[in-house]
Amino acid sequence: MPAKDTYHNAVKSALVKDGWTITAEPYKILYEDAELYADLAAERPLAAERNGQKIVVEIKSFVGRSLMYDFHSALGQYVVYRQLIELTEPAYKLYLAIDDITYENFFQRKSIQTVMEANNVCLTVVDMQKEIIVQWIN
């Protein structure tokens, strides 16, 4: 099983504060010969419906030597996880959780936005100090 990301506990706390219930930690993705682990899964009931929302969250800290290298790695992992989740558990939506500083300083670049849009990456932007979700981007 993979090690927890630097921001794992802060993101988990932010999700709980936002009304989510953590249902798996880590979330196992099984498909054919692949066994992968996303950081966590969560559910939040909706007042208007019984089934509510279900998400899988992959947390990335972007603290390596190169933000671009970390982005390459995160994007590739996200695309693989999303495809396999769509095949195995289509009720779940995958989000990439990042800190608000990385979002402001790196994810606002035109090149990064273009790649994110082309790959339909959903983001959860978290203030790691306050442990609150700042923004959901679909």
MODELLER restraints for C-alpha pairs under 7 A, 6 or more apart:
rsr = mdl.restraints
at = mdl.atoms
rsr.add(forms.Gaussian(group=physical.xy_distance, feature=features.Distance(at['CA:5:A'], at['CA:59:A']), mean=6.48, stdev=0.5))
rsr.add(forms.Gaussian(group=physical.xy_distance, feature=features.Distance(at['CA:5:A'], at['CA:60:A']), mean=6.54, stdev=0.5))
rsr.add(forms.Gaussian(group=physical.xy_distance, feature=features.Distance(at['CA:5:A'], at['CA:61:A']), mean=6.74, stdev=0.5))
rsr.add(forms.Gaussian(group=physical.xy_distance, feature=features.Distance(at['CA:6:A'], at['CA:61:A']), mean=6.28, stdev=0.5))
rsr.add(forms.Gaussian(group=physical.xy_distance, feature=features.Distance(at['CA:7:A'], at['CA:61:A']), mean=6.20, stdev=0.5))
rsr.add(forms.Gaussian(group=physical.xy_distance, feature=features.Distance(at['CA:8:A'], at['CA:59:A']), mean=6.49, stdev=0.5))
rsr.add(forms.Gaussian(group=physical.xy_distance, feature=features.Distance(at['CA:10:A'], at['CA:128:A']), mean=5.67, stdev=0.5))
rsr.add(forms.Gaussian(group=physical.xy_distance, feature=features.Distance(at['CA:10:A'], at['CA:131:A']), mean=5.16, stdev=0.5))
rsr.add(forms.Gaussian(group=physical.xy_distance, feature=features.Distance(at['CA:11:A'], at['CA:126:A']), mean=6.70, stdev=0.5))
rsr.add(forms.Gaussian(group=physical.xy_distance, feature=features.Distance(at['CA:11:A'], at['CA:131:A']), mean=6.54, stdev=0.5))
rsr.add(forms.Gaussian(group=physical.xy_distance, feature=features.Distance(at['CA:13:A'], at['CA:131:A']), mean=6.09, stdev=0.5))
rsr.add(forms.Gaussian(group=physical.xy_distance, feature=features.Distance(at['CA:14:A'], at['CA:131:A']), mean=4.73, stdev=0.5))
rsr.add(forms.Gaussian(group=physical.xy_distance, feature=features.Distance(at['CA:14:A'], at['CA:132:A']), mean=4.38, stdev=0.5))
rsr.add(forms.Gaussian(group=physical.xy_distance, feature=features.Distance(at['CA:14:A'], at['CA:133:A']), mean=5.69, stdev=0.5))
rsr.add(forms.Gaussian(group=physical.xy_distance, feature=features.Distance(at['CA:19:A'], at['CA:44:A']), mean=6.35, stdev=0.5))
rsr.add(forms.Gaussian(group=physical.xy_distance, feature=features.Distance(at['CA:20:A'], at['CA:42:A']), mean=5.95, stdev=0.5))
rsr.add(forms.Gaussian(group=physical.xy_distance, feature=features.Distance(at['CA:20:A'], at['CA:43:A']), mean=5.51, stdev=0.5))
rsr.add(forms.Gaussian(group=physical.xy_distance, feature=features.Distance(at['CA:20:A'], at['CA:44:A']), mean=4.74, stdev=0.5))
rsr.add(forms.Gaussian(group=physical.xy_distance, feature=features.Distance(at['CA:21:A'], at['CA:42:A']), mean=5.29, stdev=0.5))
rsr.add(forms.Gaussian(group=physical.xy_distance, feature=features.Distance(at['CA:21:A'], at['CA:43:A']), mean=5.29, stdev=0.5))
rsr.add(forms.Gaussian(group=physical.xy_distance, feature=features.Distance(at['CA:21:A'], at['CA:44:A']), mean=6.18, stdev=0.5))
rsr.add(forms.Gaussian(group=physical.xy_distance, feature=features.Distance(at['CA:22:A'], at['CA:41:A']), mean=5.91, stdev=0.5))
rsr.add(forms.Gaussian(group=physical.xy_distance, feature=features.Distance(at['CA:22:A'], at['CA:42:A']), mean=4.27, stdev=0.5))
rsr.add(forms.Gaussian(group=physical.xy_distance, feature=features.Distance(at['CA:22:A'], at['CA:43:A']), mean=6.61, stdev=0.5))
rsr.add(forms.Gaussian(group=physical.xy_distance, feature=features.Distance(at['CA:23:A'], at['CA:41:A']), mean=5.48, stdev=0.5))
rsr.add(forms.Gaussian(group=physical.xy_distance, feature=features.Distance(at['CA:23:A'], at['CA:42:A']), mean=5.08, stdev=0.5))
rsr.add(forms.Gaussian(group=physical.xy_distance, feature=features.Distance(at['CA:23:A'], at['CA:43:A']), mean=6.80, stdev=0.5))
rsr.add(forms.Gaussian(group=physical.xy_distance, feature=features.Distance(at['CA:24:A'], at['CA:40:A']), mean=5.38, stdev=0.5))
rsr.add(forms.Gaussian(group=physical.xy_distance, feature=features.Distance(at['CA:24:A'], at['CA:41:A']), mean=4.98, stdev=0.5))
rsr.add(forms.Gaussian(group=physical.xy_distance, feature=features.Distance(at['CA:24:A'], at['CA:42:A']), mean=6.96, stdev=0.5))
rsr.add(forms.Gaussian(group=physical.xy_distance, feature=features.Distance(at['CA:25:A'], at['CA:39:A']), mean=6.07, stdev=0.5))
rsr.add(forms.Gaussian(group=physical.xy_distance, feature=features.Distance(at['CA:25:A'], at['CA:40:A']), mean=4.46, stdev=0.5))
rsr.add(forms.Gaussian(group=physical.xy_distance, feature=features.Distance(at['CA:25:A'], at['CA:41:A']), mean=6.63, stdev=0.5))
rsr.add(forms.Gaussian(group=physical.xy_distance, feature=features.Distance(at['CA:26:A'], at['CA:37:A']), mean=5.98, stdev=0.5))
rsr.add(forms.Gaussian(group=physical.xy_distance, feature=features.Distance(at['CA:26:A'], at['CA:38:A']), mean=5.81, stdev=0.5))
rsr.add(forms.Gaussian(group=physical.xy_distance, feature=features.Distance(at['CA:26:A'], at['CA:39:A']), mean=4.68, stdev=0.5))
rsr.add(forms.Gaussian(group=physical.xy_distance, feature=features.Distance(at['CA:26:A'], at['CA:40:A']), mean=4.65, stdev=0.5))
rsr.add(forms.Gaussian(group=physical.xy_distance, feature=features.Distance(at['CA:27:A'], at['CA:37:A']), mean=5.51, stdev=0.5))
rsr.add(forms.Gaussian(group=physical.xy_distance, feature=features.Distance(at['CA:27:A'], at['CA:38:A']), mean=5.10, stdev=0.5))
rsr.add(forms.Gaussian(group=physical.xy_distance, feature=features.Distance(at['CA:27:A'], at['CA:39:A']), mean=6.07, stdev=0.5))
rsr.add(forms.Gaussian(group=physical.xy_distance, feature=features.Distance(at['CA:27:A'], at['CA:40:A']), mean=4.98, stdev=0.5))
rsr.add(forms.Gaussian(group=physical.xy_distance, feature=features.Distance(at['CA:27:A'], at['CA:41:A']), mean=5.72, stdev=0.5))
rsr.add(forms.Gaussian(group=physical.xy_distance, feature=features.Distance(at['CA:28:A'], at['CA:35:A']), mean=6.99, stdev=0.5))
rsr.add(forms.Gaussian(group=physical.xy_distance, feature=features.Distance(at['CA:28:A'], at['CA:36:A']), mean=5.89, stdev=0.5))
rsr.add(forms.Gaussian(group=physical.xy_distance, feature=features.Distance(at['CA:28:A'], at['CA:37:A']), mean=4.67, stdev=0.5))
rsr.add(forms.Gaussian(group=physical.xy_distance, feature=features.Distance(at['CA:28:A'], at['CA:38:A']), mean=6.52, stdev=0.5))
rsr.add(forms.Gaussian(group=physical.xy_distance, feature=features.Distance(at['CA:29:A'], at['CA:35:A']), mean=5.74, stdev=0.5))
rsr.add(forms.Gaussian(group=physical.xy_distance, feature=features.Distance(at['CA:29:A'], at['CA:36:A']), mean=5.00, stdev=0.5))
rsr.add(forms.Gaussian(group=physical.xy_distance, feature=features.Distance(at['CA:29:A'], at['CA:37:A']), mean=5.86, stdev=0.5))
rsr.add(forms.Gaussian(group=physical.xy_distance, feature=features.Distance(at['CA:29:A'], at['CA:85:A']), mean=6.78, stdev=0.5))
rsr.add(forms.Gaussian(group=physical.xy_distance, feature=features.Distance(at['CA:30:A'], at['CA:36:A']), mean=6.56, stdev=0.5))
rsr.add(forms.Gaussian(group=physical.xy_distance, feature=features.Distance(at['CA:31:A'], at['CA:84:A']), mean=6.62, stdev=0.5))
rsr.add(forms.Gaussian(group=physical.xy_distance, feature=features.Distance(at['CA:31:A'], at['CA:88:A']), mean=6.87, stdev=0.5))
rsr.add(forms.Gaussian(group=physical.xy_distance, feature=features.Distance(at['CA:38:A'], at['CA:57:A']), mean=6.65, stdev=0.5))
rsr.add(forms.Gaussian(group=physical.xy_distance, feature=features.Distance(at['CA:38:A'], at['CA:58:A']), mean=5.40, stdev=0.5))
rsr.add(forms.Gaussian(group=physical.xy_distance, feature=features.Distance(at['CA:39:A'], at['CA:57:A']), mean=6.00, stdev=0.5))
rsr.add(forms.Gaussian(group=physical.xy_distance, feature=features.Distance(at['CA:39:A'], at['CA:58:A']), mean=5.09, stdev=0.5))
rsr.add(forms.Gaussian(group=physical.xy_distance, feature=features.Distance(at['CA:39:A'], at['CA:59:A']), mean=6.39, stdev=0.5))
rsr.add(forms.Gaussian(group=physical.xy_distance, feature=features.Distance(at['CA:40:A'], at['CA:56:A']), mean=5.80, stdev=0.5))
rsr.add(forms.Gaussian(group=physical.xy_distance, feature=features.Distance(at['CA:40:A'], at['CA:57:A']), mean=5.42, stdev=0.5))
rsr.add(forms.Gaussian(group=physical.xy_distance, feature=features.Distance(at['CA:40:A'], at['CA:58:A']), mean=6.92, stdev=0.5))
rsr.add(forms.Gaussian(group=physical.xy_distance, feature=features.Distance(at['CA:41:A'], at['CA:55:A']), mean=5.61, stdev=0.5))
rsr.add(forms.Gaussian(group=physical.xy_distance, feature=features.Distance(at['CA:41:A'], at['CA:56:A']), mean=4.24, stdev=0.5))
rsr.add(forms.Gaussian(group=physical.xy_distance, feature=features.Distance(at['CA:41:A'], at['CA:57:A']), mean=6.07, stdev=0.5))
rsr.add(forms.Gaussian(group=physical.xy_distance, feature=features.Distance(at['CA:42:A'], at['CA:54:A']), mean=5.86, stdev=0.5))
rsr.add(forms.Gaussian(group=physical.xy_distance, feature=features.Distance(at['CA:42:A'], at['CA:55:A']), mean=5.38, stdev=0.5))
rsr.add(forms.Gaussian(group=physical.xy_distance, feature=features.Distance(at['CA:42:A'], at['CA:56:A']), mean=6.41, stdev=0.5))
rsr.add(forms.Gaussian(group=physical.xy_distance, feature=features.Distance(at['CA:43:A'], at['CA:52:A']), mean=7.00, stdev=0.5))
rsr.add(forms.Gaussian(group=physical.xy_distance, feature=features.Distance(at['CA:43:A'], at['CA:53:A']), mean=5.54, stdev=0.5))
rsr.add(forms.Gaussian(group=physical.xy_distance, feature=features.Distance(at['CA:43:A'], at['CA:54:A']), mean=4.48, stdev=0.5))
rsr.add(forms.Gaussian(group=physical.xy_distance, feature=features.Distance(at['CA:43:A'], at['CA:55:A']), mean=6.36, stdev=0.5))
rsr.add(forms.Gaussian(group=physical.xy_distance, feature=features.Distance(at['CA:44:A'], at['CA:52:A']), mean=5.68, stdev=0.5))
rsr.add(forms.Gaussian(group=physical.xy_distance, feature=features.Distance(at['CA:44:A'], at['CA:53:A']), mean=5.29, stdev=0.5))
rsr.add(forms.Gaussian(group=physical.xy_distance, feature=features.Distance(at['CA:44:A'], at['CA:54:A']), mean=6.69, stdev=0.5))
rsr.add(forms.Gaussian(group=physical.xy_distance, feature=features.Distance(at['CA:45:A'], at['CA:51:A']), mean=6.70, stdev=0.5))
rsr.add(forms.Gaussian(group=physical.xy_distance, feature=features.Distance(at['CA:45:A'], at['CA:52:A']), mean=4.13, stdev=0.5))
rsr.add(forms.Gaussian(group=physical.xy_distance, feature=features.Distance(at['CA:45:A'], at['CA:53:A']), mean=6.30, stdev=0.5))
rsr.add(forms.Gaussian(group=physical.xy_distance, feature=features.Distance(at['CA:46:A'], at['CA:52:A']), mean=4.70, stdev=0.5))
rsr.add(forms.Gaussian(group=physical.xy_distance, feature=features.Distance(at['CA:54:A'], at['CA:91:A']), mean=6.56, stdev=0.5))
rsr.add(forms.Gaussian(group=physical.xy_distance, feature=features.Distance(at['CA:54:A'], at['CA:92:A']), mean=4.88, stdev=0.5))
rsr.add(forms.Gaussian(group=physical.xy_distance, feature=features.Distance(at['CA:54:A'], at['CA:93:A']), mean=6.46, stdev=0.5))
rsr.add(forms.Gaussian(group=physical.xy_distance, feature=features.Distance(at['CA:55:A'], at['CA:92:A']), mean=4.91, stdev=0.5))
rsr.add(forms.Gaussian(group=physical.xy_distance, feature=features.Distance(at['CA:55:A'], at['CA:93:A']), mean=4.70, stdev=0.5))
rsr.add(forms.Gaussian(group=physical.xy_distance, feature=features.Distance(at['CA:55:A'], at['CA:94:A']), mean=5.73, stdev=0.5))
rsr.add(forms.Gaussian(group=physical.xy_distance, feature=features.Distance(at['CA:56:A'], at['CA:92:A']), mean=6.39, stdev=0.5))
rsr.add(forms.Gaussian(group=physical.xy_distance, feature=features.Distance(at['CA:56:A'], at['CA:93:A']), mean=6.07, stdev=0.5))
rsr.add(forms.Gaussian(group=physical.xy_distance, feature=features.Distance(at['CA:56:A'], at['CA:94:A']), mean=4.75, stdev=0.5))
rsr.add(forms.Gaussian(group=physical.xy_distance, feature=features.Distance(at['CA:56:A'], at['CA:95:A']), mean=6.22, stdev=0.5))
rsr.add(forms.Gaussian(group=physical.xy_distance, feature=features.Distance(at['CA:57:A'], at['CA:94:A']), mean=5.85, stdev=0.5))
rsr.add(forms.Gaussian(group=physical.xy_distance, feature=features.Distance(at['CA:57:A'], at['CA:95:A']), mean=4.87, stdev=0.5))
rsr.add(forms.Gaussian(group=physical.xy_distance, feature=features.Distance(at['CA:57:A'], at['CA:96:A']), mean=5.83, stdev=0.5))
rsr.add(forms.Gaussian(group=physical.xy_distance, feature=features.Distance(at['CA:57:A'], at['CA:97:A']), mean=6.43, stdev=0.5))
rsr.add(forms.Gaussian(group=physical.xy_distance, feature=features.Distance(at['CA:58:A'], at['CA:95:A']), mean=6.30, stdev=0.5))
rsr.add(forms.Gaussian(group=physical.xy_distance, feature=features.Distance(at['CA:58:A'], at['CA:96:A']), mean=4.98, stdev=0.5))
rsr.add(forms.Gaussian(group=physical.xy_distance, feature=features.Distance(at['CA:58:A'], at['CA:97:A']), mean=6.00, stdev=0.5))
rsr.add(forms.Gaussian(group=physical.xy_distance, feature=features.Distance(at['CA:59:A'], at['CA:96:A']), mean=5.90, stdev=0.5))
rsr.add(forms.Gaussian(group=physical.xy_distance, feature=features.Distance(at['CA:59:A'], at['CA:97:A']), mean=4.65, stdev=0.5))
rsr.add(forms.Gaussian(group=physical.xy_distance, feature=features.Distance(at['CA:59:A'], at['CA:98:A']), mean=6.35, stdev=0.5))
rsr.add(forms.Gaussian(group=physical.xy_distance, feature=features.Distance(at['CA:60:A'], at['CA:97:A']), mean=6.17, stdev=0.5))
rsr.add(forms.Gaussian(group=physical.xy_distance, feature=features.Distance(at['CA:60:A'], at['CA:98:A']), mean=5.61, stdev=0.5))
rsr.add(forms.Gaussian(group=physical.xy_distance, feature=features.Distance(at['CA:61:A'], at['CA:98:A']), mean=6.23, stdev=0.5))
rsr.add(forms.Gaussian(group=physical.xy_distance, feature=features.Distance(at['CA:61:A'], at['CA:99:A']), mean=6.92, stdev=0.5))
rsr.add(forms.Gaussian(group=physical.xy_distance, feature=features.Distance(at['CA:62:A'], at['CA:70:A']), mean=5.72, stdev=0.5))
rsr.add(forms.Gaussian(group=physical.xy_distance, feature=features.Distance(at['CA:64:A'], at['CA:70:A']), mean=6.48, stdev=0.5))
rsr.add(forms.Gaussian(group=physical.xy_distance, feature=features.Distance(at['CA:82:A'], at['CA:94:A']), mean=6.03, stdev=0.5))
rsr.add(forms.Gaussian(group=physical.xy_distance, feature=features.Distance(at['CA:94:A'], at['CA:122:A']), mean=6.87, stdev=0.5))
rsr.add(forms.Gaussian(group=physical.xy_distance, feature=features.Distance(at['CA:95:A'], at['CA:122:A']), mean=4.91, stdev=0.5))
rsr.add(forms.Gaussian(group=physical.xy_distance, feature=features.Distance(at['CA:95:A'], at['CA:123:A']), mean=5.21, stdev=0.5))
rsr.add(forms.Gaussian(group=physical.xy_distance, feature=features.Distance(at['CA:95:A'], at['CA:124:A']), mean=6.22, stdev=0.5))
rsr.add(forms.Gaussian(group=physical.xy_distance, feature=features.Distance(at['CA:96:A'], at['CA:122:A']), mean=6.19, stdev=0.5))
rsr.add(forms.Gaussian(group=physical.xy_distance, feature=features.Distance(at['CA:96:A'], at['CA:123:A']), mean=4.85, stdev=0.5))
rsr.add(forms.Gaussian(group=physical.xy_distance, feature=features.Distance(at['CA:96:A'], at['CA:124:A']), mean=6.02, stdev=0.5))
rsr.add(forms.Gaussian(group=physical.xy_distance, feature=features.Distance(at['CA:97:A'], at['CA:123:A']), mean=5.79, stdev=0.5))
rsr.add(forms.Gaussian(group=physical.xy_distance, feature=features.Distance(at['CA:97:A'], at['CA:124:A']), mean=4.55, stdev=0.5))
rsr.add(forms.Gaussian(group=physical.xy_distance, feature=features.Distance(at['CA:97:A'], at['CA:125:A']), mean=5.90, stdev=0.5))
rsr.add(forms.Gaussian(group=physical.xy_distance, feature=features.Distance(at['CA:98:A'], at['CA:124:A']), mean=6.38, stdev=0.5))
rsr.add(forms.Gaussian(group=physical.xy_distance, feature=features.Distance(at['CA:98:A'], at['CA:125:A']), mean=5.26, stdev=0.5))
rsr.add(forms.Gaussian(group=physical.xy_distance, feature=features.Distance(at['CA:98:A'], at['CA:126:A']), mean=6.16, stdev=0.5))
rsr.add(forms.Gaussian(group=physical.xy_distance, feature=features.Distance(at['CA:99:A'], at['CA:125:A']), mean=5.60, stdev=0.5))
rsr.add(forms.Gaussian(group=physical.xy_distance, feature=features.Distance(at['CA:99:A'], at['CA:126:A']), mean=4.85, stdev=0.5))
rsr.add(forms.Gaussian(group=physical.xy_distance, feature=features.Distance(at['CA:99:A'], at['CA:127:A']), mean=5.84, stdev=0.5))
rsr.add(forms.Gaussian(group=physical.xy_distance, feature=features.Distance(at['CA:99:A'], at['CA:128:A']), mean=6.13, stdev=0.5))
rsr.add(forms.Gaussian(group=physical.xy_distance, feature=features.Distance(at['CA:100:A'], at['CA:125:A']), mean=5.44, stdev=0.5))
rsr.add(forms.Gaussian(group=physical.xy_distance, feature=features.Distance(at['CA:100:A'], at['CA:126:A']), mean=5.42, stdev=0.5))
rsr.add(forms.Gaussian(group=physical.xy_distance, feature=features.Distance(at['CA:100:A'], at['CA:127:A']), mean=5.35, stdev=0.5))
rsr.add(forms.Gaussian(group=physical.xy_distance, feature=features.Distance(at['CA:103:A'], at['CA:125:A']), mean=6.98, stdev=0.5))
rsr.add(forms.Gaussian(group=physical.xy_distance, feature=features.Distance(at['CA:107:A'], at['CA:113:A']), mean=6.40, stdev=0.5))
rsr.add(forms.Gaussian(group=physical.xy_distance, feature=features.Distance(at['CA:122:A'], at['CA:137:A']), mean=5.52, stdev=0.5))
rsr.add(forms.Gaussian(group=physical.xy_distance, feature=features.Distance(at['CA:122:A'], at['CA:138:A']), mean=4.59, stdev=0.5))
rsr.add(forms.Gaussian(group=physical.xy_distance, feature=features.Distance(at['CA:123:A'], at['CA:136:A']), mean=5.89, stdev=0.5))
rsr.add(forms.Gaussian(group=physical.xy_distance, feature=features.Distance(at['CA:123:A'], at['CA:137:A']), mean=4.94, stdev=0.5))
rsr.add(forms.Gaussian(group=physical.xy_distance, feature=features.Distance(at['CA:123:A'], at['CA:138:A']), mean=6.58, stdev=0.5))
rsr.add(forms.Gaussian(group=physical.xy_distance, feature=features.Distance(at['CA:124:A'], at['CA:133:A']), mean=6.96, stdev=0.5))
rsr.add(forms.Gaussian(group=physical.xy_distance, feature=features.Distance(at['CA:124:A'], at['CA:135:A']), mean=6.00, stdev=0.5))
rsr.add(forms.Gaussian(group=physical.xy_distance, feature=features.Distance(at['CA:124:A'], at['CA:136:A']), mean=4.80, stdev=0.5))
rsr.add(forms.Gaussian(group=physical.xy_distance, feature=features.Distance(at['CA:124:A'], at['CA:137:A']), mean=6.40, stdev=0.5))
rsr.add(forms.Gaussian(group=physical.xy_distance, feature=features.Distance(at['CA:125:A'], at['CA:133:A']), mean=5.94, stdev=0.5))
rsr.add(forms.Gaussian(group=physical.xy_distance, feature=features.Distance(at['CA:125:A'], at['CA:134:A']), mean=5.48, stdev=0.5))
rsr.add(forms.Gaussian(group=physical.xy_distance, feature=features.Distance(at['CA:125:A'], at['CA:135:A']), mean=5.08, stdev=0.5))
rsr.add(forms.Gaussian(group=physical.xy_distance, feature=features.Distance(at['CA:125:A'], at['CA:136:A']), mean=6.39, stdev=0.5))
rsr.add(forms.Gaussian(group=physical.xy_distance, feature=features.Distance(at['CA:126:A'], at['CA:132:A']), mean=5.73, stdev=0.5))
rsr.add(forms.Gaussian(group=physical.xy_distance, feature=features.Distance(at['CA:126:A'], at['CA:133:A']), mean=4.41, stdev=0.5))
rsr.add(forms.Gaussian(group=physical.xy_distance, feature=features.Distance(at['CA:126:A'], at['CA:134:A']), mean=5.31, stdev=0.5))
rsr.add(forms.Gaussian(group=physical.xy_distance, feature=features.Distance(at['CA:127:A'], at['CA:133:A']), mean=6.24, stdev=0.5))
rsr.add(forms.Gaussian(group=physical.xy_distance, feature=features.Distance(at['CA:127:A'], at['CA:134:A']), mean=6.26, stdev=0.5))
